[in-house]
Amino acid sequence: MVLSVSGVLLLGIIVFLFFRKDGLKFSHALICGLFGFYLAGTAMAPGIRAGGESLAQLLGGIAL
């Protein structure tokens, strides 16, 4: 759950920055959000979630 909340927060910040700095239109952000919402209900969702968790573990294991 913590990974989901932090991931959503991070992606929300990125979308906001694209909206403010790079000219992302609100309609484009809305379409992307709806796409993600409907994608979460498909058979691909567990694979995408596992990939995100693997990436988070990889990044968490990097020692600086």
C-alpha angles and dihedrals in degrees: 000000000000090000091051094050094046091045092051091047092050093048090046091054091048091051090048091051091048089049093051102035110024102039099254106171120229090237090057092050090049092051091049091050092050090047090054091046093054093040089059089064095055132089089257093067098086091051092049091048091049090050091051092049091049091051091049091051091048092051091043091054095056110109116208 
